[in-house]
Amino acid sequence: MKFLLVIIGFAIVYVYLLRHKQKQVRHIHQKPDCDGRGCGVDCFCDEAQMKRAVRTEVVYFDDEELDVYKGVDTNAYTDEQIEQFQEVLTTMRPEEVADWLHSLELRGISLPAALKDETYMLIQDRK
């Protein structure tokens, strides 16, 4: 009887810790300022995003020239700079877009605000 109570106790603790860990993971990947449409690089949260978040190795999409925009605010890009991002975006396959956004995030590059709706649509079309 004591053995059964010990097993039940361990099961309760295990379930509690598992749920607590899942809440932490969800909190890390879902920013509180996301409005449901996504705010750019860090708000396209789905199952694939959770897997992507584990990867910390930067993958380039023939876009090394975008590294000069590290730290630039999403609303501070000029039309010419936005065109550079647009060119990269239009040359990739739709299934690569979410990985590209993760790559930008790892590199500290904000997606221009003018491209967020288009990028969001591409990602939603893939679901």
C-alpha positions in Angstrom: 0.0 0.0 0.0 2.8 2.4 0.9 4.5 1.6 -2.4 1.4 2.5 -4.3 1.1 5.8 -2.5 4.8 6.6 -3.3 4.2 5.8 -7.0 1.1 8.0 -7.1 3.1 10.8 -5.4 5.9 10.6 -7.9 3.3 10.6 -10.8 1.7 13.7 -9.4 5.0 15.5 -9.1 6.1 14.4 -12.6 2.8 15.7 -14.2 3.2 19.0 -12.3 6.8 19.5 -13.5 5.9 18.5 -17.0 3.0 21.0 -17.2 5.2 23.7 -15.6 7.9 23.1 -18.2 5.4 23.3 -21.0 4.1 26.6 -19.7 7.6 28.0 -19.6 8.3 26.9 -23.2 5.0 28.5 -24.4 5.8 31.7 -22.5 9.2 31.9 -24.1 7.9 31.6 -27.7 4.8 33.6 -27.4 5.5 37.2 -26.9 2.9 39.2 -25.0 2.9 42.0 -27.5 1.8 39.7 -30.4 -1.6 40.7 -31.7 -2.5 37.4 -33.4 -1.3 38.6 -36.8 2.4 38.4 -35.7 4.7 41.3 -35.2 7.5 40.0 -37.4 10.4 37.7 -36.8 9.6 36.6 -33.2 5.8 36.2 -33.3 5.1 33.6 -35.9 4.7 30.9 -33.2 3.6 27.4 -34.1 4.8 23.9 -33.7 7.5 24.3 -36.3 8.7 27.5 -34.6 9.1 25.6 -31.4 11.4 23.2 -33.2 13.3 26.1 -34.9 13.8 27.8 -31.6 16.1 25.0 -30.4 18.4 25.7 -33.3 21.0 28.4 -32.7 23.1 27.9 -35.7 22.5 30.6 -38.3 21.4 29.4 -41.7 21.9 31.9 -44.6 19.5 32.1 -47.5 21.8 33.8 -49.9 21.2 37.0 -47.8 24.5 37.8 -46.2 24.2 41.4 -47.3 21.3 41.8 -44.8 23.7 41.5 -41.9 24.5 45.2 -42.2 20.9 45.8 -40.8 21.6 44.2 -37.4 20.0 46.3 -34.7 18.0 48.5 -37.1 14.4 49.1 -35.9 11.6 47.5 -37.9 10.2 51.0 -38.8 13.5 52.6 -39.7 14.2 51.1 -43.1 14.3 53.1 -46.3 12.5 52.0 -49.5 15.8 50.8 -51.0 16.6 48.7 -47.9 13.1 47.3 -47.9 13.6 46.3 -51.5 16.7 44.3 -50.5 14.6 42.3 -48.0 11.8 42.0 -50.6 14.2 40.6 -53.2 15.4 37.8 -50.8 11.8 37.1 -49.8 10.6 36.7 -53.4 13.4 34.4 -54.4 12.8 31.8 -51.7 10.3 28.9 -51.6 7.3 29.5 -49.3 8.3 26.7 -47.0 11.6 28.5 -46.3 10.1 31.7 -45.1 9.7 30.7 -41.4 13.3 29.4 -41.3 14.5 32.7 -42.9 12.7 34.7 -40.2 14.3 32.6 -37.6 17.7 33.2 -39.2 17.1 36.9 -39.2 16.1 36.8 -35.5 19.3 34.9 -34.6 21.3 37.5 -36.5 19.6 40.4 -34.7 17.9 41.7 -37.8 14.4 43.1 -37.7 12.1 42.4 -40.6 10.9 45.7 -42.2 7.4 46.6 -41.0 6.3 47.0 -44.7 6.9 43.3 -45.3 5.3 41.8 -42.2 1.8 41.4 -43.8 3.2 39.7 -46.9 5.5 37.5 -44.8 2.6 36.6 -42.5 0.5 35.6 -45.5 3.2 33.4 -46.9 3.6 31.6 -43.6 -0.2 31.2 -43.2 -0.5 29.8 -46.7 1.9 27.0 -45.7 -0.2 25.9 -42.8 
